[in-house]
Amino acid sequence: MKYDIIGDIHGCYDELIHLFFDLGYKQENGLYLHDEGRIPVFLGDITDRGPNSVQTISLVYHLLEQQKAMYVPGNHCNKLYRYFLGNPVQIAHGLETTVAELQQQPRKKQQTIRQQFMTIYENAPLYLELPEVNVVVAHAGIKASYIGRHDKKTKSFVLYGEPTGKFDYRGMPVRLDWAKDYHGQRWIVYGHTPVKTPRQVNHTINIDTGCVFGNALSAFRLPEKEIVSIPSRQPYVPDKFTVFEG
């Protein structure tokens, strides 16, 4: 099996379609399929902040429904799911763009998108193990000791990373650079923390290249271990990118 793992989309639907074409996919009956049977794997955070979360949800839903894609959730997915459940969540940090976009839709369309997303989320694994390519796909990454676990501690790490207890100048929590201490033999493909270029450390690679912040949308192709990126159409926001030491 061949895979194209796609970094955080965040509602950048046009860039996703551009990336599909660059990867060799063709549009068939509203889906994007590859002649070689390659499977797109969505790395979470398919919504929020960007301009077209509704279209992105619908496309991902239909690809999953036809078993032509895979998906793991991210922290923004978790928050949107809780919003759709009616739980009290802060409509901020990107969720406000998805909510505003939904409210512009006819009521029937709103209900359809809500049901599609809830189906996506409820059927998703916390992380994906792809043994034939020796890879684990997890939104914010995963420690070797957590692979095989699905408890609350593992879920928090996979969705958010591990906090240091400190906050940056924006008031955002500072996360530990877990990849530096990862020494497993399986590759970990993750996103969550925007970087200007895909960051490979040990057997890990971060492919969230900050499309929604004006940089690029990237895919990691397996088994080739090849990166394909396309430029973002969004305004560039340089202070959204993490620079790691060392």
C-alpha positions in Angstrom: 0.0 0.0 0.0 1.2 3.5 -0.8 0.2 6.6 1.3 0.2 10.3 1.0 0.1 11.8 4.6 -1.2 15.3 4.4 -0.4 18.0 7.0 -2.8 20.3 8.8 -5.3 21.7 6.3 -7.2 24.1 8.5 -9.9 24.8 5.9 -7.5 25.6 3.1 -9.6 23.6 0.6 -8.2 25.2 -2.6 -4.6 24.3 -1.5 -5.7 20.8 -0.8 -7.1 20.4 -4.3 -3.9 21.8 -5.7 -1.9 19.4 -3.7 -4.0 16.4 -4.8 -3.3 17.3 -8.5 0.4 17.7 -7.8 0.4 14.3 -6.2 -1.2 12.8 -9.3 -4.8 12.4 -8.1 -7.7 12.8 -10.5 -11.2 14.0 -9.8 -13.8 11.3 -10.2 -17.4 11.8 -9.2 -16.5 14.5 -6.7 -13.7 12.4 -5.2 -9.9 12.6 -5.7 -8.4 9.2 -6.6 -5.0 8.0 -7.7 -4.4 5.5 -10.5 -1.9 3.7 -8.3 -4.5 3.3 -5.5 -2.6 5.6 -3.2 -4.4 6.5 0.0 -4.5 10.1 1.4 -4.1 10.2 5.2 -5.3 13.3 6.9 -3.3 14.3 9.9 -6.0 16.1 11.8 -7.0 19.8 12.1 -8.9 19.8 8.8 -11.0 22.8 9.9 -10.7 26.2 11.6 -8.8 29.4 10.8 -8.9 28.9 7.0 -11.6 30.0 4.5 -13.3 26.7 3.5 -13.8 24.3 6.4 -17.2 23.3 5.2 -16.0 22.1 1.8 -13.0 20.3 3.5 -15.3 18.4 5.9 -17.5 17.3 3.1 -14.7 16.1 0.9 -12.9 14.2 3.7 -16.2 12.7 4.7 -17.0 11.3 1.2 -13.4 10.0 0.8 -13.7 8.2 4.1 -17.2 6.9 3.3 -15.9 5.3 0.1 -12.8 4.0 2.0 -10.5 6.0 -0.2 -8.8 7.9 2.6 -7.8 7.7 6.3 -7.9 10.3 9.0 -6.8 10.9 12.6 -8.2 13.8 14.7 -6.4 16.8 15.9 -7.0 19.2 18.8 -9.2 21.5 16.6 -11.2 18.5 15.5 -11.8 17.6 19.1 -13.0 21.1 19.9 -15.3 21.2 16.9 -16.7 17.9 17.9 -17.4 19.1 21.4 -19.0 22.2 19.9 -21.3 20.1 17.8 -22.2 18.0 20.9 -23.4 21.3 22.5 -20.7 21.3 25.1 -19.5 24.7 26.4 -16.4 25.6 24.4 -14.7 28.9 23.7 -15.4 30.0 20.2 -12.0 31.3 19.6 -8.5 30.3 18.4 -9.9 29.4 14.9 -13.2 27.8 15.8 -14.9 31.2 15.3 -14.2 31.0 11.5 -15.7 27.5 11.2 -18.8 28.6 13.2 -19.2 31.7 11.1 -18.9 29.7 7.9 -21.5 27.2 9.1 -24.0 29.9 10.1 -23.9 31.2 6.5 -25.2 27.9 5.3 -28.9 26.9 5.0 -30.1 25.1 8.0 -30.3 21.7 6.2 -26.7 22.1 5.0 -25.6 22.9 8.6 -27.2 19.7 9.8 -25.6 17.7 7.0 -22.1 19.1 7.8 -22.6 18.5 11.5 -23.5 14.9 10.9 -20.7 14.4 8.5 -18.1 15.7 10.9 -19.4 13.8 13.8 -19.3 10.6 11.8 -15.7 11.4 10.7 -14.6 12.0 14.3 -16.5 9.2 16.0 -15.1 6.6 13.6 -11.5 7.9 13.7 -8.7 6.1 15.5 -6.7 8.2 18.0 -3.7 7.5 15.9 -2.9 5.2 13.0 -0.4 2.3 12.8 0.7 1.5 9.3 3.0 -1.5 9.8 3.6 -2.1 6.1 5.5 1.2 5.9 6.7 1.1 9.5 4.9 4.3 10.4 2.7 5.7 13.1 0.5 8.7 12.2 -0.4 10.9 15.2 -1.6 14.6 15.1 0.9 16.1 17.6 3.2 13.0 17.7 3.4 10.1 20.1 6.1 8.7 22.4 7.3 5.1 21.8 5.9 4.1 25.2 2.4 5.3 24.3 2.1 3.3 21.1 -0.6 0.7 21.7 -2.2 2.8 24.5 -5.5 4.8 24.2 -5.8 6.2 27.8 -6.4 9.8 28.7 -2.7 10.6 29.0 -2.0 9.2 25.5 -5.0 11.1 24.0 -3.8 14.4 25.5 -0.3 13.9 24.1 -1.5 12.8 20.7 -3.9 15.8 20.4 -1.9 18.6 22.1 1.6 17.4 22.8 3.2 17.6 26.2 3.2 21.0 28.0 6.2 22.4 29.9 4.0 24.5 32.2 5.4 27.6 30.6 3.7 30.1 28.2 5.2 32.0 25.2 4.7 35.8 24.6 1.4 35.1 22.9 0.1 33.3 26.0 0.2 29.9 24.3 1.5 26.9 26.2 5.1 25.9 25.4 5.3 22.2 24.4 8.2 19.8 25.0 10.3 18.9 22.0 9.5 15.2 22.4 11.0 14.3 19.0 14.6 14.9 20.2 14.1 12.1 22.7 12.4 9.7 20.4 14.5 6.7 19.7 12.0 4.2 18.3 12.4 2.3 15.1 9.0 3.2 13.7 8.6 6.5 11.9 6.3 9.0 13.6 4.6 11.4 11.1 2.9 14.3 12.8 1.9 18.0 12.6 0.2 20.4 15.0 3.2 22.7 15.5 3.7 24.8 12.3 7.2 24.8 10.9 8.5 26.6 7.8 10.0 23.4 6.3 9.2 19.7 7.3 11.3 19.0 10.3 13.0 15.5 10.5 14.4 14.5 13.9 15.4 10.9 14.6 12.6 8.8 13.1 10.1 11.6 13.3 8.9 14.2 10.8 6.6 17.2 11.3 4.8 18.0 8.1 2.6 20.9 9.4 4.1 23.6 7.2 1.6 26.2 8.2 -0.7 26.5 5.1 -3.2 28.5 7.0 -0.5 30.9 8.0 0.6 31.6 4.5 3.5 29.1 4.0 2.7 25.7 2.4 0.6 22.6 2.5 2.8 19.4 2.6 2.4 15.7 2.1 4.8 12.9 3.1 4.7 10.1 0.6 5.2 6.5 1.7 7.0 4.2 1.1 9.1 6.8 -0.9 9.7 9.1 2.1 9.3 12.0 -0.3 7.9 15.4 0.6 5.6 17.3 -1.8 4.6 20.8 -0.9 2.5 23.5 -2.6 2.4 27.2 -1.7 -0.3 28.6 0.4 -2.8 31.3 -0.9 -3.3 32.7 2.6 -1.6 35.8 4.1 1.8 35.1 5.6 2.0 35.3 9.4 5.6 34.7 10.3 5.2 34.7 14.1 3.0 31.6 14.0 6.0 29.3 13.2 8.0 27.5 15.8 11.8 27.7 15.6 13.5 24.8 17.5 16.9 25.1 19.0 19.7 22.7 18.0 
